[in-house]
Amino acid sequence: MTPAIRVAVRDDLMQVFHLLQEMGAELPSHMTIDDTKVFHTIDTAFREGLIIVAEVGGKIVGSIGLAPTQWWFSEVWFLGDKWIFVSKEHRKSRIAVQMFKRIKEFADKTGMPMGVAIFSFNQVKRKNAFFRKHFTPVGETFIYFPKMKEP
């Protein structure tokens, strides 16, 4: 079945929330999902930015959320991603590429630069290579988790 790639409407937001819970289940156990924060982020992207969804058979199987933000060093606004996610069973499809095309069209239409990031612990090299086919890299993100001492 061919996915419909479209701008989300308010009736989609609960399905987007459930999709992002699926994304959260793939994170390491110490990175818990806060439902209130997720709802707030979805609402902000819906009201102030853009949410793209990929729908197959009435079910949302992929989504990108963008919201206006600024770099810490500039007054220039850009569209920053809040999430990029495709359900596991649809990752070998072209859904991500199709959603990337839609968000680029939106950026072109609004004239706002757009920044997307990969925040993942799985298959990072593969994901970096995939994103480099569609976006210009401007660096990488690194994280350090402190060693926990026993009390």
N, C-alpha and C positions, 0 to 999 in steps of 0.2 A: 504494500500500500504506500502510495506517495504521501510524504508528509506535507502538511500545510504549514508554511512559515509565515507568521503574521504578527502584528502588534497585539499585545494582550489587551483584553477588556476586563472590566471589574469582575465579571463572573469567572474569570480564569484564575484569580488570585489564590483561592484555596488550593487549587491543583498545583500552582507554582509553589506554594508553601510545602505541600506534600513531596514535590519533586526535590526541594531543597533539603527536606528531612532525609531523603534518600542519599543526597550528596553528603550530608552530615554523618550518615552511618559509615561512610568510607573514610572518614577522618580518624586519626589515632585517638585512642580512648581518652587521653588527657585533654583533647580539644572538644569539649561538649558544646552542643547546640543550645542556644538560649532562644526558646520559641518567641518570646516577646521581642527580642532584638531582631529576629528573622522577620516577624510580621512588620515591624517598624521599617526595616530596610526595604521590604517589598513595597510597602505603602509609599515610601519616599521615591523609589524608582518609578512607581506608577504615576504619582502626582507630578513629579518634577523632571523626570527623565524619560526613560523608554524601557519597556519590557518586551522582548521578542520571545515568542513561544513557537515550538515545533509540535504540531498535533498530528497524531496518527490514530485513526479510528475513534475519535472523540477523547483521546487521552493525551495530555501534555507530556511529552517524552524528552523535551529539551527546552532550555531557556537561557537567555542572557538578560541581565538587568544592568542598566546604566543610569547614573545620576550625575548631575553637574557637580563639579568640585574644583578646587584650585590647588596648584602646587604650593608648597610652603613658602616659596621664594618669589611668588608672582601674583599679580591680580588677574592674570589671564585665566579664564574658565575653560574647562575641558570636560568631556564626558568620561567618567571613570567607571570601569566595570565593578559591580557589586558581586556578581556571580556569573559564571559560564558553566553550564552543566548539561550533559546528555546522559540519559539512562543507559546503564550498562548494555542492555540488549540492543541498543541502537547506535552504539559507538562505531561500528564498522560501516555505517551509512554515511551519506554526505550531509547529514543534518547540521553539523557544526559549520561546515563550509557555507551552507545556505544561510544560516543565521549570521555568520560573519559578513556575508554579502549585504544583508538587510541593515546591519548596524553601520556599515560603511556608507550605504546610501543615505541613512539618517544623518551621519556626520557631514557628508557632502552637502546635503540639503540645508542643514543648520549652519554650516561653516565652522563648527566647533571641532577642535582636535579631539581625538579619542584615545584613551589609554586602557589597555587590557593587560591582565597579569595572569600568571599561572601560580596558583598556590596549591601545591600538591606534593605528596610524598611518594607517589607511585608513578613509575614510567616517566620521570621528569625529562630525560633526554629526548624521548620520543615526542612528548608534548611540546618541548621547546622547538624541535625541528618542524613540527606541524604548524605551530604559531608563526615561525619565521617565514613560512610560505605565504602568509597572509598579512603580516604586520612587520614594521621596522623595529628591531630590538633596540632598547635604550639602556640596557643593564640587566641585572638579575637581582632577585631577592634572596637573602640569606637569613637564617634564624639559628639561634643557639638556645637550647633548653638546658638550664642549669642542672647539675647533678643534685639530686635531693639527698640530704643527710638524714640519717635516722635520728629521732629524738633521743 
